[in-house]
Amino acid sequence: MGCGESKIGLQKWGLNGASREAKLKKCFAHLDNDKNGVLTFDEILALSTSLERDDLEEARIEFEAMDKDGDRELTESEYVNACMKVYKRIHEQDFDLWVYAVLTADHKTRTDLKKAKVHIGRVKKRAKRQSKKGGKGKGSGKKHKVTPK
């Protein structure tokens, strides 16, 4: 897909000429499949194109890095702020292509994830296990970006 196609595609959502923050808020709304105002790891996984073990682990680490208050959910503010930091040096056309990819991604169902043997709720169980041990969990403190795959 060329850069011109993403601009045409972004017109569909009223985002041509919109700020990055506005584009990220639209991405957040698309990712928030149950429309409860927060993103869970399951909702991030639902848009992943790869369900390979290494990719899932990287996504989990990135999600935890974005989750500043450690409640295992991303608020719109956490999501937008983290993405703004990660993508601050990326050219606008590349950013638009990423936004287009997020907004055109199809949601996988829980059944799709189960077929791929993805363990739903993995972040919650690991976080509980780590809190019992008194640790913060693997990869905490590292800053990574979450990118739909």
Order of alpha helices (4+ residues) and beta strands (2+ residues): alpha-alpha-beta-alpha-alpha-beta-alpha-alpha-alpha-alpha
